[in-house]
Every structure is written in structure tokens, then in C-alpha cells.
């Protein structure tokens, strides 16, 4: 039982990092273009819809639809670790891709 929860937690950390990548993609889009407020609002809505789908889908795949507190902590920890360790490089890569 505990081993399964650790497994789910580690997957949640990875999924949180994936959500960080999605966040950086939208950040790179905003920095490349001169976006108006309405475009920013629409991008925010799309981002949160993507994150909601990721969380709901992962909870069904990992834990039969049960969303547990340790999964939420894993999502947050994964996003935080991604932002601290990899965000600078991935954001730069997205900027290079969008320049092309």
C-alpha cells in the first residue's frame, strides 16, 4: 500500500514538472508577441483548462479517479523543482523555436 502511494507521488512530481513545461510554453508565447489583454486572458484560460485535464486524467490513470493530498503536493513539488532547475533552459529553447 505505501509502496503504491510512493509510486503515485513520484508520478505526480513528474506530472507537475510537465505542467511547468506547459507554463513556460505560454510564457514564451507572451514574451515573443506583443499580446493584448484579451489574448493574455484567453491564454490563461487555455492554460488552466490544459492543467485541469492533466490533473483529472492523471488522477484516473494513477489512482482510479481519487485525487489525494499527496498527489497535489507532488504536482506542486514537481512544478517548483522544474521552475528552479530547468525552467531557464526550457524557456530559452521555446524562445529559439518561436523565433524560427
C-alpha positions in Angstrom: 0.0 0.0 0.0 2.7 2.5 1.0 4.8 1.5 -2.0 1.9 2.2 -4.3 1.4 5.7 -2.8 5.1 6.5 -3.2 4.9 5.4 -6.8 1.8 7.6 -7.3 3.6 10.5 -5.6 6.7 10.2 -7.8 4.5 10.2 -10.9 2.7 13.3 -9.5 6.0 15.1 -9.2 6.8 14.2 -12.8 3.4 15.4 -14.0 3.9 18.6 -12.0 7.1 19.2 -14.0 5.2 18.6 -17.2 2.7 21.3 -16.1 5.7 23.6 -15.6 6.8 23.0 -19.2 3.3 23.9 -20.4 3.5 27.1 -18.3 6.9 28.0 -19.8 5.5 27.5 -23.3 2.7 30.0 -22.6 5.3 32.4 -21.0 7.5 32.2 -24.1 4.4 32.9 -26.3 3.7 36.0 -24.3 7.2 37.3 -24.5 7.6 36.8 -28.2 4.5 38.6 -29.3 3.0 41.9 -28.3 -0.1 40.4 -26.9 -3.1 42.4 -25.9 -5.0 41.8 -22.7 -7.8 39.7 -24.3 -5.2 37.4 -25.8 -3.5 37.0 -22.4 -6.9 36.2 -20.8 -7.6 33.6 -23.4 -4.1 32.1 -23.0 -4.7 31.9 -19.2 -8.0 30.1 -19.7 -6.4 27.6 -22.2 -3.5 27.0 -19.8 -5.8 26.3 -16.8 -8.0 24.0 -19.0 -4.9 22.1 -20.0 -3.8 21.8 -16.4 -7.2 20.7 -15.3 -7.3 18.0 -18.0 -3.8 16.8 -17.0 -4.7 16.6 -13.3 -8.0 14.8 -13.9 -6.6 12.4 -16.4 -3.6 11.6 -14.2 -5.8 11.0 -11.1 -7.8 8.5 -13.1 -4.8 6.8 -14.6 -2.8 6.7 -11.3 -5.4 6.3 -8.6 -8.7 5.3 -10.1 -10.0 8.9 -10.1 -9.2 9.6 -6.4 -7.3 12.9 -6.0 -5.3 12.7 -2.8 -3.5 15.4 -0.9 -0.1 13.8 -1.5 -0.8 13.9 -5.3 -1.5 17.7 -5.1 1.7 18.1 -3.1 3.5 16.1 -5.8 2.2 18.3 -8.5 3.3 21.4 -6.7 6.7 20.0 -5.8 7.3 18.9 -9.4 6.3 22.3 -10.7 8.6 24.0 -8.2 11.6 21.8 -8.9 11.1 22.3 -12.6 10.9 26.1 -12.1 14.1 26.1 -10.0 16.2 23.7 -12.1 15.1 23.6 -15.7 12.8 26.5 -16.5 15.5 28.8 -17.6 16.8 26.4 -20.2 13.4 25.2 -21.5 12.1 28.7 -21.8 15.2 29.6 -23.8 14.6 26.6 -26.1 11.0 27.6 -26.6 12.1 31.2 -27.4 14.5 29.8 -30.0 11.8 27.6 -31.6 9.3 30.5 -31.7 11.9 32.7 -33.4 12.1 30.3 -36.3 
